[in-house]
Amino acid sequence: MTDEIFADAIGEITVTGSVVRVDLMTMAVNDKDDQGRLKPAFKQRLIFPIEGFAHATEAMIQMRQQLFDRGVLKRTDASSSQMQFTETGPTGQPN
């Protein structure tokens, strides 16, 4: 069986020498902000050589475009780089 890792988002990305570290974040179900929203919490870190990170980034950019083409993702504003999903799951559910 293969281990799977779920992440709600990417947190910080740092470069040290020839290594890129990408922090994966999940929503902490037991930690909420003042408005009752789940807070992001560090889950795990991906560590790439720079060339591997560049290849992974290119693959993600290509998949992002496919999601736009299929209508799964839509831009929230023509001048914004932010995106939103057109389909969402139940509020507060990490997966």
Residue pairs with C-beta under 8 A, 6 or more apart in sequence:
5 24
5 43
5 44
6 26
6 43
6 94
6 95
7 24
7 25
7 26
7 43
7 44
8 25
8 26
8 27
8 40
8 94
9 24
9 25
9 40
10 22
10 23
10 24
10 25
11 23
11 24
11 25
11 40
11 42
12 21
12 23
13 20
13 21
13 22
13 23
14 20
14 21
15 21
15 50
18 49
18 50
19 47
19 48
19 49
19 50
20 47
20 48
20 49
20 50
20 53
21 45
21 46
21 47
22 45
22 46
22 47
22 48
22 53
23 42
23 44
23 45
24 42
24 43
24 44
24 45
24 46
25 40
25 41
25 42
25 43
26 40
26 41
26 43
26 94
27 38
27 39
27 40
27 41
27 92
27 94
28 38
28 39
28 40
28 41
29 38
29 92
29 94
31 38
31 39
31 41
32 38
32 39
33 39
38 92
48 56
64 73
67 73
68 74
68 75
71 86
72 85
72 86
72 87
73 83
73 84
73 85
73 86
74 83
74 84
74 86
75 81
75 82
75 83
76 82
76 83
76 84
89 95
